[in-house]
Amino acid sequence: MSKKTAQKAKPPKLPKDEAEQVRIRREIGHDFALKDDRFGRKRLSVGTEEARRVYEVSNGGYTATGGVVRVRNVDPLVGITSLTRQQREAGQRFRDDFERASRDGLRPMLWEERVDASRIGGGIPDRVLNAGRAHTCASAALAHWELADTVRNICLEGQSVKSLAERTGEGRDVVVKLLKVGLDLLAVHYGMMLMRKPR
């Protein structure tokens, strides 16, 4: 048996741009848009919004030499690295319910939905009503207007912590704390975590 047949087939080389994006994400710990391919290499999750974001590093392209990372079009739920998995999931579910209710509410109804006079809700499809109800209940779980305002601005409108802090006159740490408390309340509401007992 020759050496050539004994060697395993080499995987195709990663495109230069993708390899660079994978390297930067791994350096700073933003590995949520990465997945392993069949050769065990980290790759971008193709087709996701996070994979389409471009990470740029100043100072020669390396954070180890003092390079500053800039991310274009960062989702705040992803960009705030101190959020827990439950907080991210709760914020995403809150966003999904809102978007589903808003987006589906603008779609034209099917003919069966227009003709069926027995439908409760004046012909609005059940999926839209359910998404709207879910979003309303989740909003009520936020309990305080300041928490609700912070969660809405960051999760639904995509505002950054910096811009929200500048607009409200609060420090960034205060905005992040309000966001975390709001997301914890949503996580409890959605059954992702239990309410902590007071000490």
Helices and strands as residue ranges (DSSP letters): H 3-6, H 16-28, G 31-33, E 34-36, E 42-44, H 49-52, E 55-57, G 59-61, G 63-65, E 69-71, H 76-79, H 85-105, H 111-115, H 126-141, H 145-151, I 152-156, H 161-168, H 172-189
